[in-house]
């Protein structure tokens, strides 16, 4: 008798200042954090330069972790800025991560809100906070605590971007019905 194949989720918390990434693996309904990373591009450089740094970081991370198992879900947080000043940096970082993942044959999953037909490019920050920390208004420490509660992770997060990436992956897995929603989560 062979053990069931684990479900693997690759999740990006994408930004131009410090994107994070997490790999969540689920075995028998229990999620664990398998890998974390982030990069801090030099903010004095142009957006184009920083996007290339992000793409290179993402490619190195993927080269180390894709292996033969691949990923069942490749996900990110949605973003809807109101101006080009806020949109351009985030969408540049999105594009950098998408270029890196595409080189490994990976495609970001589209997100559908429960009961809706519209597809989004990612899961909303409010939904992530609600599912992982129990409140759509949760602050960074509450999100990290929710990630630890759900996964049992006792290691160090180098920064909020790593715990946020893990939260994005966990929220996606909860929303997809792969893992159970924690008590008190929305």
FIDRENKOL-429112 format. One record per residue (C-alpha): residue in one letter; y, z, x; residue number from 1. Coordinates in nm, 3 decimals. Layout:
<volums>
("A",(Y,Z,X),NUM)
...
</volums>
This chain:
<volums>
("X",(0.000,0.000,0.000),1)
("X",(0.337,-0.102,0.145),2)
("X",(0.659,0.091,0.100),3)
("X",(0.928,-0.069,-0.112),4)
("X",(1.184,-0.270,0.083),5)
("X",(1.507,-0.074,0.124),6)
("X",(1.822,-0.205,-0.041),7)
("X",(2.101,-0.266,0.210),8)
("X",(2.472,-0.284,0.137),9)
("X",(2.741,-0.400,0.380),10)
("X",(3.082,-0.271,0.270),11)
("X",(3.426,-0.346,0.413),12)
("X",(3.746,-0.146,0.367),13)
("X",(3.975,-0.429,0.467),14)
("X",(4.326,-0.391,0.605),15)
("X",(4.534,-0.533,0.887),16)
("X",(4.601,-0.194,1.048),17)
("X",(4.251,-0.042,1.059),18)
("X",(3.964,-0.202,0.869),19)
("X",(3.640,-0.010,0.836),20)
("X",(3.282,-0.113,0.766),21)
("X",(2.972,0.075,0.656),22)
("X",(2.608,-0.007,0.607),23)
("X",(2.441,0.189,0.328),24)
("X",(2.064,0.176,0.294),25)
("X",(1.883,0.294,-0.020),26)
("X",(1.520,0.405,-0.014),27)
("X",(1.360,0.553,-0.325),28)
("X",(1.703,0.588,-0.486),29)
("X",(1.850,0.786,-0.195),30)
("X",(2.145,0.626,-0.010),31)
("X",(2.201,0.692,0.359),32)
("X",(2.469,0.574,0.596),33)
("X",(2.310,0.360,0.868),34)
("X",(2.617,0.239,1.058),35)
("X",(2.995,0.278,1.061),36)
("X",(3.274,0.112,1.253),37)
("X",(3.646,0.039,1.251),38)
("X",(3.901,-0.140,1.465),39)
("X",(4.271,-0.077,1.522),40)
("X",(4.445,-0.402,1.616),41)
("X",(4.770,-0.368,1.809),42)
("X",(5.035,-0.355,1.534),43)
("X",(5.296,-0.512,1.764),44)
("X",(5.097,-0.838,1.761),45)
("X",(5.134,-1.112,1.499),46)
("X",(4.925,-1.116,1.184),47)
("X",(4.740,-1.421,1.319),48)
("X",(4.650,-1.237,1.641),49)
("X",(4.541,-0.922,1.455),50)
("X",(4.327,-1.128,1.215),51)
("X",(4.145,-1.278,1.512),52)
("X",(4.082,-0.930,1.653),53)
("X",(3.941,-0.824,1.315),54)
("X",(3.720,-1.131,1.296),55)
("X",(3.586,-1.065,1.646),56)
("X",(3.517,-0.698,1.564),57)
("X",(3.337,-0.793,1.242),58)
("X",(3.128,-1.055,1.423),59)
("X",(3.024,-0.806,1.693),60)
("X",(2.931,-0.548,1.428),61)
("X",(2.729,-0.803,1.232),62)
("X",(2.560,-0.940,1.543),63)
("X",(2.437,-0.589,1.618),64)
("X",(2.333,-0.494,1.263),65)
("X",(2.227,-0.798,1.059),66)
("X",(1.879,-0.817,1.206),67)
("X",(1.602,-0.969,0.998),68)
("X",(1.654,-0.740,0.697),69)
("X",(1.987,-0.892,0.597),70)
("X",(2.187,-0.742,0.312),71)
("X",(2.135,-0.727,-0.062),72)
("X",(2.506,-0.669,-0.123),73)
("X",(2.813,-0.765,0.083),74)
("X",(3.115,-0.604,-0.079),75)
("X",(3.479,-0.514,-0.044),76)
("X",(3.755,-0.338,-0.231),77)
("X",(3.977,-0.551,-0.452),78)
("X",(4.346,-0.588,-0.377),79)
("X",(4.632,-0.708,-0.593),80)
("X",(4.967,-0.672,-0.420),81)
("X",(5.292,-0.762,-0.584),82)
("X",(5.467,-0.942,-0.299),83)
("X",(5.381,-1.176,-0.014),84)
("X",(5.482,-0.896,0.224),85)
("X",(5.195,-0.682,0.095),86)
("X",(4.952,-0.965,0.014),87)
("X",(4.964,-1.159,0.340),88)
("X",(4.833,-0.887,0.574),89)
("X",(4.547,-0.781,0.348),90)
("X",(4.444,-1.135,0.262),91)
("X",(4.458,-1.229,0.631),92)
("X",(4.219,-0.942,0.707),93)
("X",(3.998,-1.045,0.412),94)
("X",(3.983,-1.396,0.549),95)
("X",(3.892,-1.268,0.897),96)
("X",(3.602,-1.065,0.756),97)
("X",(3.492,-1.354,0.537),98)
("X",(3.489,-1.595,0.831),99)
("X",(3.278,-1.348,1.030),100)
("X",(3.029,-1.286,0.749),101)
("X",(2.997,-1.657,0.672),102)
("X",(2.880,-1.721,1.028),103)
("X",(2.578,-1.502,0.947),104)
("X",(2.513,-1.676,0.615),105)
("X",(2.655,-1.383,0.417),106)
("X",(2.874,-1.415,0.108),107)
("X",(3.087,-1.145,-0.054),108)
("X",(2.962,-1.053,-0.401),109)
("X",(3.192,-1.098,-0.699),110)
("X",(3.260,-0.792,-0.912),111)
("X",(3.251,-0.777,-1.291),112)
("X",(3.392,-0.477,-1.468),113)
("X",(3.133,-0.327,-1.703),114)
("X",(3.148,-0.511,-2.036),115)
("X",(3.384,-0.783,-1.906),116)
("X",(3.329,-1.148,-1.813),117)
("X",(3.609,-1.188,-1.556),118)
("X",(3.496,-1.192,-1.194),119)
("X",(3.702,-1.016,-0.928),120)
("X",(3.681,-1.049,-0.551),121)
("X",(3.603,-0.680,-0.511),122)
("X",(3.575,-0.343,-0.684),123)
("X",(3.905,-0.165,-0.756),124)
("X",(4.016,0.137,-0.554),125)
("X",(4.045,0.336,-0.877),126)
("X",(3.685,0.255,-0.971),127)
("X",(3.563,0.350,-0.622),128)
("X",(3.742,0.686,-0.636),129)
("X",(3.620,0.752,-0.990),130)
("X",(3.255,0.677,-0.915),131)
("X",(3.237,0.851,-0.577),132)
("X",(3.485,1.139,-0.606),133)
("X",(3.501,1.189,-0.985),134)
("X",(3.866,1.090,-1.029),135)
("X",(4.051,0.761,-1.002),136)
("X",(4.335,0.959,-0.843),137)
("X",(4.119,1.121,-0.572),138)
("X",(4.276,1.164,-0.229),139)
("X",(4.111,1.069,0.102),140)
("X",(3.949,1.413,0.160),141)
("X",(3.795,1.406,-0.189),142)
("X",(3.656,1.057,-0.133),143)
("X",(3.502,1.164,0.199),144)
("X",(3.354,1.474,0.033),145)
("X",(3.204,1.253,-0.238),146)
("X",(3.049,1.024,0.024),147)
("X",(2.896,1.325,0.200),148)
("X",(2.768,1.471,-0.129),149)
("X",(2.600,1.145,-0.233),150)
("X",(2.451,1.055,0.107),151)
("X",(2.403,1.392,0.274),152)
("X",(2.588,1.247,0.575),153)
("X",(2.670,1.524,0.823),154)
("X",(2.805,1.303,1.102),155)
("X",(3.163,1.238,1.198),156)
("X",(3.381,0.974,1.038),157)
("X",(3.617,0.845,1.306),158)
("X",(3.883,0.798,1.037),159)
("X",(3.940,0.750,0.662),160)
("X",(3.867,0.378,0.689),161)
("X",(3.502,0.445,0.774),162)
("X",(3.453,0.692,0.488),163)
("X",(3.641,0.457,0.254),164)
("X",(3.409,0.169,0.351),165)
("X",(3.109,0.392,0.276),166)
("X",(3.267,0.488,-0.059),167)
("X",(3.315,0.121,-0.149),168)
("X",(2.948,0.051,-0.080),169)
("X",(2.834,0.358,-0.275),170)
("X",(3.055,0.275,-0.573),171)
("X",(2.914,-0.079,-0.580),172)
("X",(2.557,0.055,-0.568),173)
("X",(2.632,0.303,-0.847),174)
("X",(2.796,0.035,-1.059),175)
("X",(2.498,-0.200,-1.000),176)
("X",(2.255,0.073,-1.110),177)
("X",(2.086,0.093,-0.768),178)
("X",(2.172,0.463,-0.727),179)
("X",(2.258,0.728,-0.982),180)
("X",(2.614,0.822,-1.059),181)
("X",(2.686,1.174,-0.933),182)
("X",(2.747,1.440,-1.197),183)
("X",(3.114,1.448,-1.291),184)
("X",(3.185,1.096,-1.169),185)
("X",(3.361,0.848,-1.399),186)
</volums>
